[in-house]
């Protein structure tokens, strides 16, 4: 899990936990990724239910 976190964010979990700025950065990125996934899901759903 540590390596996956480091690959995704560029630093380890310990660095993340000890730096409030990094926490904010990671949470903003997670929110952006979540919203992007929701948009893609909605687009696929609309295409699947076209007549």
mmJSON file of the N, C-alpha and C atoms, coordinates in Angstrom:
{"data_MODEL":{"atom_site":{
"group_PDB":["ATOM","ATOM","ATOM","ATOM","ATOM","ATOM","ATOM","ATOM","ATOM","ATOM","ATOM","ATOM","ATOM","ATOM","ATOM","ATOM","ATOM","ATOM","ATOM","ATOM","ATOM","ATOM","ATOM","ATOM","ATOM","ATOM","ATOM","ATOM","ATOM","ATOM","ATOM","ATOM","ATOM","ATOM","ATOM","ATOM","ATOM","ATOM","ATOM","ATOM","ATOM","ATOM","ATOM","ATOM","ATOM","ATOM","ATOM","ATOM","ATOM","ATOM","ATOM","ATOM","ATOM","ATOM","ATOM","ATOM","ATOM","ATOM","ATOM","ATOM","ATOM","ATOM","ATOM","ATOM","ATOM","ATOM","ATOM","ATOM","ATOM","ATOM","ATOM","ATOM","ATOM","ATOM","ATOM","ATOM","ATOM","ATOM","ATOM","ATOM","ATOM","ATOM","ATOM","ATOM","ATOM","ATOM","ATOM","ATOM","ATOM","ATOM","ATOM","ATOM","ATOM","ATOM","ATOM","ATOM","ATOM","ATOM","ATOM","ATOM","ATOM","ATOM","ATOM","ATOM","ATOM","ATOM","ATOM","ATOM","ATOM","ATOM","ATOM","ATOM","ATOM","ATOM","ATOM","ATOM","ATOM","ATOM","ATOM","ATOM","ATOM","ATOM","ATOM","ATOM","ATOM","ATOM","ATOM","ATOM","ATOM","ATOM","ATOM","ATOM","ATOM","ATOM","ATOM","ATOM","ATOM","ATOM","ATOM","ATOM","ATOM","ATOM","ATOM","ATOM","ATOM","ATOM","ATOM","ATOM","ATOM","ATOM","ATOM","ATOM","ATOM"],
"id":[1,2,3,4,5,6,7,8,9,10,11,12,13,14,15,16,17,18,19,20,21,22,23,24,25,26,27,28,29,30,31,32,33,34,35,36,37,38,39,40,41,42,43,44,45,46,47,48,49,50,51,52,53,54,55,56,57,58,59,60,61,62,63,64,65,66,67,68,69,70,71,72,73,74,75,76,77,78,79,80,81,82,83,84,85,86,87,88,89,90,91,92,93,94,95,96,97,98,99,100,101,102,103,104,105,106,107,108,109,110,111,112,113,114,115,116,117,118,119,120,121,122,123,124,125,126,127,128,129,130,131,132,133,134,135,136,137,138,139,140,141,142,143,144,145,146,147,148,149,150,151,152,153],
"type_symbol":["N","C","C","N","C","C","N","C","C","N","C","C","N","C","C","N","C","C","N","C","C","N","C","C","N","C","C","N","C","C","N","C","C","N","C","C","N","C","C","N","C","C","N","C","C","N","C","C","N","C","C","N","C","C","N","C","C","N","C","C","N","C","C","N","C","C","N","C","C","N","C","C","N","C","C","N","C","C","N","C","C","N","C","C","N","C","C","N","C","C","N","C","C","N","C","C","N","C","C","N","C","C","N","C","C","N","C","C","N","C","C","N","C","C","N","C","C","N","C","C","N","C","C","N","C","C","N","C","C","N","C","C","N","C","C","N","C","C","N","C","C","N","C","C","N","C","C","N","C","C","N","C","C"],
"label_atom_id":["N","CA","C","N","CA","C","N","CA","C","N","CA","C","N","CA","C","N","CA","C","N","CA","C","N","CA","C","N","CA","C","N","CA","C","N","CA","C","N","CA","C","N","CA","C","N","CA","C","N","CA","C","N","CA","C","N","CA","C","N","CA","C","N","CA","C","N","CA","C","N","CA","C","N","CA","C","N","CA","C","N","CA","C","N","CA","C","N","CA","C","N","CA","C","N","CA","C","N","CA","C","N","CA","C","N","CA","C","N","CA","C","N","CA","C","N","CA","C","N","CA","C","N","CA","C","N","CA","C","N","CA","C","N","CA","C","N","CA","C","N","CA","C","N","CA","C","N","CA","C","N","CA","C","N","CA","C","N","CA","C","N","CA","C","N","CA","C","N","CA","C","N","CA","C","N","CA","C"],
"label_alt_id":[null,null,null,null,null,null,null,null,null,null,null,null,null,null,null,null,null,null,null,null,null,null,null,null,null,null,null,null,null,null,null,null,null,null,null,null,null,null,null,null,null,null,null,null,null,null,null,null,null,null,null,null,null,null,null,null,null,null,null,null,null,null,null,null,null,null,null,null,null,null,null,null,null,null,null,null,null,null,null,null,null,null,null,null,null,null,null,null,null,null,null,null,null,null,null,null,null,null,null,null,null,null,null,null,null,null,null,null,null,null,null,null,null,null,null,null,null,null,null,null,null,null,null,null,null,null,null,null,null,null,null,null,null,null,null,null,null,null,null,null,null,null,null,null,null,null,null,null,null,null,null,null,null],
"label_comp_id":["UNK","UNK","UNK","UNK","UNK","UNK","UNK","UNK","UNK","UNK","UNK","UNK","UNK","UNK","UNK","UNK","UNK","UNK","UNK","UNK","UNK","UNK","UNK","UNK","UNK","UNK","UNK","UNK","UNK","UNK","UNK","UNK","UNK","UNK","UNK","UNK","UNK","UNK","UNK","UNK","UNK","UNK","UNK","UNK","UNK","UNK","UNK","UNK","UNK","UNK","UNK","UNK","UNK","UNK","UNK","UNK","UNK","UNK","UNK","UNK","UNK","UNK","UNK","UNK","UNK","UNK","UNK","UNK","UNK","UNK","UNK","UNK","UNK","UNK","UNK","UNK","UNK","UNK","UNK","UNK","UNK","UNK","UNK","UNK","UNK","UNK","UNK","UNK","UNK","UNK","UNK","UNK","UNK","UNK","UNK","UNK","UNK","UNK","UNK","UNK","UNK","UNK","UNK","UNK","UNK","UNK","UNK","UNK","UNK","UNK","UNK","UNK","UNK","UNK","UNK","UNK","UNK","UNK","UNK","UNK","UNK","UNK","UNK","UNK","UNK","UNK","UNK","UNK","UNK","UNK","UNK","UNK","UNK","UNK","UNK","UNK","UNK","UNK","UNK","UNK","UNK","UNK","UNK","UNK","UNK","UNK","UNK","UNK","UNK","UNK","UNK","UNK","UNK"],
"label_asym_id":["A","A","A","A","A","A","A","A","A","A","A","A","A","A","A","A","A","A","A","A","A","A","A","A","A","A","A","A","A","A","A","A","A","A","A","A","A","A","A","A","A","A","A","A","A","A","A","A","A","A","A","A","A","A","A","A","A","A","A","A","A","A","A","A","A","A","A","A","A","A","A","A","A","A","A","A","A","A","A","A","A","A","A","A","A","A","A","A","A","A","A","A","A","A","A","A","A","A","A","A","A","A","A","A","A","A","A","A","A","A","A","A","A","A","A","A","A","A","A","A","A","A","A","A","A","A","A","A","A","A","A","A","A","A","A","A","A","A","A","A","A","A","A","A","A","A","A","A","A","A","A","A","A"],
"label_entity_id":["1","1","1","1","1","1","1","1","1","1","1","1","1","1","1","1","1","1","1","1","1","1","1","1","1","1","1","1","1","1","1","1","1","1","1","1","1","1","1","1","1","1","1","1","1","1","1","1","1","1","1","1","1","1","1","1","1","1","1","1","1","1","1","1","1","1","1","1","1","1","1","1","1","1","1","1","1","1","1","1","1","1","1","1","1","1","1","1","1","1","1","1","1","1","1","1","1","1","1","1","1","1","1","1","1","1","1","1","1","1","1","1","1","1","1","1","1","1","1","1","1","1","1","1","1","1","1","1","1","1","1","1","1","1","1","1","1","1","1","1","1","1","1","1","1","1","1","1","1","1","1","1","1"],
"label_seq_id":[1,1,1,2,2,2,3,3,3,4,4,4,5,5,5,6,6,6,7,7,7,8,8,8,9,9,9,10,10,10,11,11,11,12,12,12,13,13,13,14,14,14,15,15,15,16,16,16,17,17,17,18,18,18,19,19,19,20,20,20,21,21,21,22,22,22,23,23,23,24,24,24,25,25,25,26,26,26,27,27,27,28,28,28,29,29,29,30,30,30,31,31,31,32,32,32,33,33,33,34,34,34,35,35,35,36,36,36,37,37,37,38,38,38,39,39,39,40,40,40,41,41,41,42,42,42,43,43,43,44,44,44,45,45,45,46,46,46,47,47,47,48,48,48,49,49,49,50,50,50,51,51,51],
"pdbx_PDB_ins_code":[null,null,null,null,null,null,null,null,null,null,null,null,null,null,null,null,null,null,null,null,null,null,null,null,null,null,null,null,null,null,null,null,null,null,null,null,null,null,null,null,null,null,null,null,null,null,null,null,null,null,null,null,null,null,null,null,null,null,null,null,null,null,null,null,null,null,null,null,null,null,null,null,null,null,null,null,null,null,null,null,null,null,null,null,null,null,null,null,null,null,null,null,null,null,null,null,null,null,null,null,null,null,null,null,null,null,null,null,null,null,null,null,null,null,null,null,null,null,null,null,null,null,null,null,null,null,null,null,null,null,null,null,null,null,null,null,null,null,null,null,null,null,null,null,null,null,null,null,null,null,null,null,null],
"Cartn_x":[0.821,0.0,0.872,1.955,2.879,3.41,3.803,4.373,3.332,2.114,1.049,0.787,0.777,0.569,1.712,2.934,4.105,4.074,3.678,3.592,2.549,1.422,0.315,0.6,1.175,1.29,2.708,3.688,5.067,5.742,5.068,5.656,4.922,5.533,4.999,3.889,3.269,2.159,2.625,3.813,4.314,4.485,5.058,5.199,3.825,2.88,1.509,0.875,1.016,0.383,0.987,2.229,2.914,2.921,2.302,2.315,0.889,0.297,-1.093,-1.303,-0.309,-0.442,-0.562,0.177,0.101,-1.236,-1.777,-3.094,-4.134,-4.105,-5.052,-4.87,-3.636,-3.334,-3.891,-3.655,-4.118,-5.644,-6.269,-7.731,-8.372,-7.781,-8.289,-8.165,-7.037,-6.826,-7.839,-8.076,-9.058,-10.454,-10.81,-12.126,-12.249,-11.2,-11.196,-11.321,-10.577,-10.651,-12.041,-12.634,-13.98,-14.997,-14.941,-15.898,-15.713,-14.473,-14.208,-14.787,-14.636,-15.201,-16.719,-17.339,-18.792,-19.271,-18.533,-18.904,-18.778,-17.706,-17.51,-18.617,-18.94,-19.999,-21.341,-21.655,-22.91,-22.936,-21.802,-21.728,-21.963,-21.331,-21.513,-22.958,-23.524,-24.912,-25.861,-25.634,-26.481,-26.355,-25.136,-24.933,-25.566,-25.58,-26.13,-27.655,-28.277,-29.733,-30.334,-29.522,-30.031,-30.947,-31.861,-32.753,-32.327],
"Cartn_y":[-1.187,0.0,1.261,1.206,2.343,2.663,1.616,1.835,2.405,1.919,2.44,3.909,4.252,5.644,6.51,6.007,6.751,6.923,5.875,5.958,6.988,7.0,7.895,9.351,9.582,10.946,11.498,10.65,11.126,11.2,10.774,10.726,9.675,9.29,8.209,8.648,7.662,7.914,8.709,8.398,9.122,10.612,10.928,12.331,12.992,12.273,12.766,13.085,12.179,12.35,13.496,13.844,14.874,16.25,16.394,17.674,18.061,19.017,19.407,19.849,20.481,20.927,19.732,18.675,17.477,16.779,16.812,16.223,16.933,18.255,19.032,18.719,18.656,18.369,17.005,15.983,14.631,14.58,15.208,15.177,15.911,17.003,17.705,16.812,16.118,15.224,14.072,13.535,12.448,12.922,14.118,14.677,14.874,15.398,15.614,14.281,13.278,11.958,11.348,11.52,10.996,11.657,12.975,13.683,13.307,13.142,12.731,11.338,10.448,9.102,9.135,10.01,10.144,10.642,11.602,12.112,11.027,10.25,9.163,8.122,7.79,6.822,7.301,8.574,9.135,9.129,9.437,9.45,8.039,7.049,5.667,5.227,5.613,5.268,5.871,7.125,7.776,7.069,6.697,6.023,4.634,3.974,2.623,2.634,3.737,3.789,4.629,4.883,5.597,4.695,5.306,4.515,4.62],
"Cartn_z":[0.0,0.0,0.0,0.747,0.793,-0.608,-1.337,-2.668,-3.631,-3.558,-4.418,-4.108,-2.837,-2.432,-2.962,-2.809,-3.281,-4.804,-5.525,-6.983,-7.419,-6.741,-7.114,-6.753,-5.55,-5.042,-5.019,-5.124,-5.162,-3.8,-2.748,-1.41,-0.595,0.508,1.321,2.266,2.89,3.803,5.02,5.53,6.704,6.39,5.232,4.829,4.716,4.141,3.966,5.317,6.272,7.577,8.375,8.115,8.896,8.24,7.077,6.369,5.973,6.681,6.382,4.929,4.334,2.944,2.003,2.273,1.438,1.617,2.831,3.071,2.21,2.203,1.398,-0.082,-0.53,-1.939,-2.354,-1.528,-1.845,-1.837,-0.865,-0.787,-1.964,-2.409,-3.596,-4.829,-4.944,-6.082,-6.05,-4.865,-4.735,-5.12,-4.688,-5.031,-6.542,-7.153,-8.604,-9.349,-8.906,-9.532,-9.378,-8.194,-7.947,-8.875,-8.979,-9.837,-11.305,-11.718,-13.091,-13.344,-12.401,-12.531,-12.6,-11.815,-11.844,-13.213,-13.797,-15.117,-16.181,-16.132,-17.092,-16.938,-15.713,-15.449,-15.996,-15.771,-16.273,-17.798,-18.426,-19.879,-20.437,-19.84,-20.283,-20.072,-18.936,-18.637,-19.674,-20.031,-21.052,-22.394,-22.767,-24.043,-24.049,-22.924,-22.85,-22.94,-22.572,-22.536,-23.685,-24.69,-25.871,-26.673,-27.343,-28.206,-29.642],
"occupancy":[1.0,1.0,1.0,1.0,1.0,1.0,1.0,1.0,1.0,1.0,1.0,1.0,1.0,1.0,1.0,1.0,1.0,1.0,1.0,1.0,1.0,1.0,1.0,1.0,1.0,1.0,1.0,1.0,1.0,1.0,1.0,1.0,1.0,1.0,1.0,1.0,1.0,1.0,1.0,1.0,1.0,1.0,1.0,1.0,1.0,1.0,1.0,1.0,1.0,1.0,1.0,1.0,1.0,1.0,1.0,1.0,1.0,1.0,1.0,1.0,1.0,1.0,1.0,1.0,1.0,1.0,1.0,1.0,1.0,1.0,1.0,1.0,1.0,1.0,1.0,1.0,1.0,1.0,1.0,1.0,1.0,1.0,1.0,1.0,1.0,1.0,1.0,1.0,1.0,1.0,1.0,1.0,1.0,1.0,1.0,1.0,1.0,1.0,1.0,1.0,1.0,1.0,1.0,1.0,1.0,1.0,1.0,1.0,1.0,1.0,1.0,1.0,1.0,1.0,1.0,1.0,1.0,1.0,1.0,1.0,1.0,1.0,1.0,1.0,1.0,1.0,1.0,1.0,1.0,1.0,1.0,1.0,1.0,1.0,1.0,1.0,1.0,1.0,1.0,1.0,1.0,1.0,1.0,1.0,1.0,1.0,1.0,1.0,1.0,1.0,1.0,1.0,1.0],
"B_iso_or_equiv":[0.0,0.0,0.0,0.0,0.0,0.0,0.0,0.0,0.0,0.0,0.0,0.0,0.0,0.0,0.0,0.0,0.0,0.0,0.0,0.0,0.0,0.0,0.0,0.0,0.0,0.0,0.0,0.0,0.0,0.0,0.0,0.0,0.0,0.0,0.0,0.0,0.0,0.0,0.0,0.0,0.0,0.0,0.0,0.0,0.0,0.0,0.0,0.0,0.0,0.0,0.0,0.0,0.0,0.0,0.0,0.0,0.0,0.0,0.0,0.0,0.0,0.0,0.0,0.0,0.0,0.0,0.0,0.0,0.0,0.0,0.0,0.0,0.0,0.0,0.0,0.0,0.0,0.0,0.0,0.0,0.0,0.0,0.0,0.0,0.0,0.0,0.0,0.0,0.0,0.0,0.0,0.0,0.0,0.0,0.0,0.0,0.0,0.0,0.0,0.0,0.0,0.0,0.0,0.0,0.0,0.0,0.0,0.0,0.0,0.0,0.0,0.0,0.0,0.0,0.0,0.0,0.0,0.0,0.0,0.0,0.0,0.0,0.0,0.0,0.0,0.0,0.0,0.0,0.0,0.0,0.0,0.0,0.0,0.0,0.0,0.0,0.0,0.0,0.0,0.0,0.0,0.0,0.0,0.0,0.0,0.0,0.0,0.0,0.0,0.0,0.0,0.0,0.0],
"pdbx_formal_charge":[null,null,null,null,null,null,null,null,null,null,null,null,null,null,null,null,null,null,null,null,null,null,null,null,null,null,null,null,null,null,null,null,null,null,null,null,null,null,null,null,null,null,null,null,null,null,null,null,null,null,null,null,null,null,null,null,null,null,null,null,null,null,null,null,null,null,null,null,null,null,null,null,null,null,null,null,null,null,null,null,null,null,null,null,null,null,null,null,null,null,null,null,null,null,null,null,null,null,null,null,null,null,null,null,null,null,null,null,null,null,null,null,null,null,null,null,null,null,null,null,null,null,null,null,null,null,null,null,null,null,null,null,null,null,null,null,null,null,null,null,null,null,null,null,null,null,null,null,null,null,null,null,null],
"auth_seq_id":[1,1,1,2,2,2,3,3,3,4,4,4,5,5,5,6,6,6,7,7,7,8,8,8,9,9,9,10,10,10,11,11,11,12,12,12,13,13,13,14,14,14,15,15,15,16,16,16,17,17,17,18,18,18,19,19,19,20,20,20,21,21,21,22,22,22,23,23,23,24,24,24,25,25,25,26,26,26,27,27,27,28,28,28,29,29,29,30,30,30,31,31,31,32,32,32,33,33,33,34,34,34,35,35,35,36,36,36,37,37,37,38,38,38,39,39,39,40,40,40,41,41,41,42,42,42,43,43,43,44,44,44,45,45,45,46,46,46,47,47,47,48,48,48,49,49,49,50,50,50,51,51,51],
"auth_comp_id":["UNK","UNK","UNK","UNK","UNK","UNK","UNK","UNK","UNK","UNK","UNK","UNK","UNK","UNK","UNK","UNK","UNK","UNK","UNK","UNK","UNK","UNK","UNK","UNK","UNK","UNK","UNK","UNK","UNK","UNK","UNK","UNK","UNK","UNK","UNK","UNK","UNK","UNK","UNK","UNK","UNK","UNK","UNK","UNK","UNK","UNK","UNK","UNK","UNK","UNK","UNK","UNK","UNK","UNK","UNK","UNK","UNK","UNK","UNK","UNK","UNK","UNK","UNK","UNK","UNK","UNK","UNK","UNK","UNK","UNK","UNK","UNK","UNK","UNK","UNK","UNK","UNK","UNK","UNK","UNK","UNK","UNK","UNK","UNK","UNK","UNK","UNK","UNK","UNK","UNK","UNK","UNK","UNK","UNK","UNK","UNK","UNK","UNK","UNK","UNK","UNK","UNK","UNK","UNK","UNK","UNK","UNK","UNK","UNK","UNK","UNK","UNK","UNK","UNK","UNK","UNK","UNK","UNK","UNK","UNK","UNK","UNK","UNK","UNK","UNK","UNK","UNK","UNK","UNK","UNK","UNK","UNK","UNK","UNK","UNK","UNK","UNK","UNK","UNK","UNK","UNK","UNK","UNK","UNK","UNK","UNK","UNK","UNK","UNK","UNK","UNK","UNK","UNK"],
"auth_asym_id":["A","A","A","A","A","A","A","A","A","A","A","A","A","A","A","A","A","A","A","A","A","A","A","A","A","A","A","A","A","A","A","A","A","A","A","A","A","A","A","A","A","A","A","A","A","A","A","A","A","A","A","A","A","A","A","A","A","A","A","A","A","A","A","A","A","A","A","A","A","A","A","A","A","A","A","A","A","A","A","A","A","A","A","A","A","A","A","A","A","A","A","A","A","A","A","A","A","A","A","A","A","A","A","A","A","A","A","A","A","A","A","A","A","A","A","A","A","A","A","A","A","A","A","A","A","A","A","A","A","A","A","A","A","A","A","A","A","A","A","A","A","A","A","A","A","A","A","A","A","A","A","A","A"],
"auth_atom_id":["N","CA","C","N","CA","C","N","CA","C","N","CA","C","N","CA","C","N","CA","C","N","CA","C","N","CA","C","N","CA","C","N","CA","C","N","CA","C","N","CA","C","N","CA","C","N","CA","C","N","CA","C","N","CA","C","N","CA","C","N","CA","C","N","CA","C","N","CA","C","N","CA","C","N","CA","C","N","CA","C","N","CA","C","N","CA","C","N","CA","C","N","CA","C","N","CA","C","N","CA","C","N","CA","C","N","CA","C","N","CA","C","N","CA","C","N","CA","C","N","CA","C","N","CA","C","N","CA","C","N","CA","C","N","CA","C","N","CA","C","N","CA","C","N","CA","C","N","CA","C","N","CA","C","N","CA","C","N","CA","C","N","CA","C","N","CA","C","N","CA","C","N","CA","C","N","CA","C"],
"pdbx_PDB_model_num":[1,1,1,1,1,1,1,1,1,1,1,1,1,1,1,1,1,1,1,1,1,1,1,1,1,1,1,1,1,1,1,1,1,1,1,1,1,1,1,1,1,1,1,1,1,1,1,1,1,1,1,1,1,1,1,1,1,1,1,1,1,1,1,1,1,1,1,1,1,1,1,1,1,1,1,1,1,1,1,1,1,1,1,1,1,1,1,1,1,1,1,1,1,1,1,1,1,1,1,1,1,1,1,1,1,1,1,1,1,1,1,1,1,1,1,1,1,1,1,1,1,1,1,1,1,1,1,1,1,1,1,1,1,1,1,1,1,1,1,1,1,1,1,1,1,1,1,1,1,1,1,1,1]
}}}
